[in-house]
Amino acid sequence: MRRHVPLANLTPRQQLRAGRLPRRVVQLLVGLVLYGVSMAMMIRSTLGLDPWDVFHAGIATHVPLTFGQVTIIVGALVLLLWVPLRQWPGLGTVANVVVIGLAADAGLALIAPPEAMSARVALLASGIVLNGVAGGLYIGSQLGPGPRDGLMTGFARRTGLSIRLVRTTIEVVVLAVGWLLGGPVGLGTVLYAVTIGPLVQFFLPRLTIDLGPAGAPPREDGAAPEEGAAAPEEGAAAPVTPTSAMGSTTS
């Protein structure tokens, strides 16, 4: 049975030097594509979305852009907010901004909205579960958090407030604004809120790629890091519990 692997606290440069990069990039891209498809599944169920997607859908009703295009633009704007927070994006952060939106639009083009309520509920439930799997895949690639997760952790670090309070505040605000703009709130919104945390908590440690002892990057001479060796940069080797596993993993 595969042992659970914790996330390592790595800088963007260390993420790229930590080893197993080809496999991690593939897992990142698969996770992001599946994440976008899961968003499309929830949209097609017409039973409500998670807070950020309520916001995206609300904006999309007022501008000549697709849902995926709005998701990309909002992700890029959120990423700009990292600058005053002194956050540094990883490869996964940048890929997150683009790939999820493209995959969501592709999923919307391929998935027809079902008519029967039972089919809509099944599509919603499947989308939420797939969202949890996808979140575990892309976060577990250890190539950087999504822009919205980084915004949350950056605000928490700069203000000294708890992750729980910052995340709740951000998601209540985007949910309220999205609802006022006409974004769909319903059963899916509630179901997502109460299930996505446990789902990611279950999948993430099983899908996180092991980077070796304490997540230390390889040595300059190419040899494997020594057992218990300190990482060359501050904070590189400390395994951490991902804050994104405690709620929505939306990019």
C-alpha positions in Angstrom: 0.0 0.0 0.0 1.4 3.4 -1.0 2.5 5.5 2.0 1.2 9.0 2.4 3.6 11.7 1.3 3.5 15.2 2.9 4.0 18.4 0.9 7.4 20.0 1.1 7.8 23.8 1.7 9.9 24.7 -1.4 10.7 28.0 -3.1 9.8 28.2 -6.8 13.4 27.5 -7.8 13.6 24.5 -5.5 10.3 23.2 -6.9 12.0 22.9 -10.3 15.3 21.4 -8.9 13.7 18.9 -6.5 13.7 16.0 -8.9 11.2 13.8 -10.8 10.3 16.9 -12.8 8.9 15.2 -16.0 6.5 13.1 -13.9 5.5 16.1 -11.8 4.8 18.3 -14.8 2.6 15.5 -16.4 0.7 15.1 -13.1 0.3 18.9 -12.9 -1.2 19.2 -16.4 -3.4 16.2 -15.9 -4.7 17.6 -12.6 -5.4 21.0 -14.1 -7.2 19.6 -17.1 -9.4 17.4 -14.9 -10.0 20.3 -12.6 -11.3 22.4 -15.5 -13.5 19.4 -16.7 -14.9 19.1 -13.2 -15.9 22.7 -13.2 -17.7 22.2 -16.5 -19.5 19.2 -15.1 -20.8 21.3 -12.1 -21.9 24.1 -14.4 -23.8 21.7 -16.7 -25.6 20.2 -13.6 -27.1 23.7 -13.1 -27.4 23.0 -9.4 -24.9 25.6 -8.1 -21.1 26.2 -8.1 -18.3 26.7 -5.6 -17.8 30.4 -4.5 -15.1 31.3 -7.0 -17.0 29.8 -9.9 -20.2 31.6 -8.8 -18.1 34.7 -9.1 -16.7 33.7 -12.5 -20.1 32.7 -13.9 -21.6 36.0 -12.6 -19.0 38.0 -14.4 -19.5 35.9 -17.6 -23.1 36.9 -17.7 -22.2 40.5 -18.2 -19.2 40.4 -20.6 -18.7 38.9 -24.1 -16.4 36.3 -22.8 -16.6 32.5 -22.1 -16.6 31.1 -18.6 -13.1 29.8 -19.2 -11.8 33.2 -20.5 -13.2 34.9 -17.4 -11.5 32.3 -15.2 -8.2 33.0 -16.9 -8.5 36.8 -16.6 -9.5 36.6 -12.9 -6.7 34.2 -12.2 -4.2 36.6 -13.8 -5.6 39.6 -11.8 -5.4 37.6 -8.6 -1.8 36.7 -9.4 -1.0 40.4 -9.7 -2.1 40.7 -6.1 0.7 38.5 -5.1 3.2 41.3 -5.8 2.4 43.5 -2.8 2.2 40.3 -0.7 5.7 39.3 -1.8 4.5 35.9 -3.0 6.5 34.1 -5.8 4.5 32.0 -8.2 5.7 28.5 -9.3 5.4 26.8 -12.6 2.2 25.2 -11.4 0.8 28.6 -10.4 1.3 30.1 -13.9 0.0 26.9 -15.6 -3.0 27.0 -13.3 -4.1 30.4 -14.6 -4.2 29.3 -18.2 -4.9 25.5 -18.3 -8.0 25.3 -16.1 -9.8 28.0 -18.0 -9.1 26.3 -21.4 -10.1 22.9 -20.0 -13.3 24.3 -18.6 -14.4 25.7 -21.9 -13.5 22.5 -23.6 -15.5 20.5 -21.1 -18.5 22.9 -21.6 -18.3 22.3 -25.3 -18.3 18.5 -24.9 -20.8 18.0 -22.0 -24.5 18.5 -22.7 -26.7 19.6 -19.8 -28.9 16.7 -18.7 -32.6 17.1 -18.3 -33.5 14.6 -15.6 -32.9 15.7 -12.1 -31.2 12.4 -11.2 -28.7 12.9 -14.0 -28.0 16.4 -12.9 -27.4 15.3 -9.3 -25.1 12.5 -10.6 -23.2 15.0 -12.8 -22.8 17.4 -9.9 -21.6 14.7 -7.5 -19.2 13.3 -10.1 -17.9 16.8 -10.7 -17.2 17.4 -7.1 -15.4 14.1 -6.6 -13.3 14.7 -9.8 -12.5 18.2 -8.5 -11.1 16.6 -5.3 -9.0 14.1 -7.3 -7.8 16.9 -9.6 -6.9 19.1 -6.7 -4.9 16.3 -5.2 -3.1 15.7 -8.5 -2.1 19.3 -9.2 -1.2 20.3 -5.7 0.6 16.9 -5.2 2.9 17.7 -8.1 4.6 20.2 -5.8 5.0 22.9 -8.4 3.3 25.7 -6.7 -0.2 26.6 -5.4 -3.0 28.1 -7.5 -3.3 31.9 -7.5 -6.3 32.0 -5.3 -4.7 29.7 -2.7 -1.6 31.8 -2.8 -3.7 35.0 -2.2 -5.2 33.4 0.9 -1.9 32.2 2.4 -0.2 35.5 1.5 -2.9 37.6 3.2 -2.8 35.3 6.3 1.0 35.7 6.5 1.0 39.4 6.0 -1.9 40.2 8.4 -1.2 37.6 11.1 -4.9 36.4 10.8 -5.7 32.7 10.7 -6.0 30.8 7.4 -9.5 29.8 8.3 -10.6 33.4 8.8 -8.9 34.7 5.7 -10.2 31.9 3.5 -13.8 32.3 4.8 -13.7 36.0 4.3 -12.4 35.8 0.8 -14.9 33.1 -0.3 -17.9 34.8 1.4 -17.0 38.0 -0.5 -16.6 36.4 -3.9 -19.7 34.3 -3.4 -21.8 37.3 -2.5 -20.5 39.4 -5.4 -20.9 36.5 -7.8 -24.5 35.9 -6.6 -25.3 39.6 -7.0 -23.9 39.4 -10.6 -26.2 36.4 -11.3 -23.9 33.5 -10.6 -25.7 30.2 -9.8 -25.9 29.4 -6.1 -27.7 26.3 -5.0 -27.4 22.7 -3.8 -24.0 22.4 -5.5 -22.6 25.4 -3.6 -23.5 23.8 -0.2 -22.5 20.3 -1.2 -19.1 21.5 -2.5 -18.5 23.5 0.7 -19.0 20.5 3.0 -17.3 17.8 0.9 -14.3 19.3 -0.9 -12.2 19.6 2.2 -12.5 15.9 3.2 -12.1 14.9 -0.4 -8.8 16.7 -1.0 -7.7 15.7 2.5 -8.2 12.1 1.4 -6.7 12.3 -2.1 -3.8 14.7 -1.6 -1.4 12.7 0.6 -2.0 9.7 -1.7 -1.3 11.6 -4.9 1.6 13.8 -3.7 4.9 12.9 -5.4 7.7 11.9 -3.1 10.6 14.3 -3.6 13.0 12.3 -1.3 14.2 12.9 2.2 12.2 15.9 3.6 11.6 17.1 0.1 15.2 18.3 -0.2 16.3 19.3 -3.8 19.2 17.4 -5.3 22.8 18.3 -4.5 24.8 20.3 -7.0 26.9 17.2 -7.8 23.8 15.4 -8.8 23.9 12.9 -5.9 20.8 12.2 -3.8 20.5 14.4 -0.7 21.8 12.9 2.4 19.4 11.6 5.1 18.4 14.5 7.3 20.5 17.0 5.3 19.4 20.6 5.5 18.0 22.3 2.5 20.2 25.0 1.0 17.5 27.6 1.2 15.3 28.7 4.1 12.1 26.7 4.5 12.9 24.2 1.8 12.8 21.0 3.7 9.9 21.4 6.1 6.9 19.2 5.3 3.7 21.1 5.6 0.0 20.4 5.6 -1.4 22.1 2.6 -3.8 24.9 3.5 -5.6 24.3 0.2 -6.6 20.9 1.4 -8.9 22.4 4.0 -11.4 23.8 1.5 -11.9 24.8 -2.1 -8.9 24.0 -4.3 -9.9 26.3 -7.0 -6.7 27.4 -8.7 
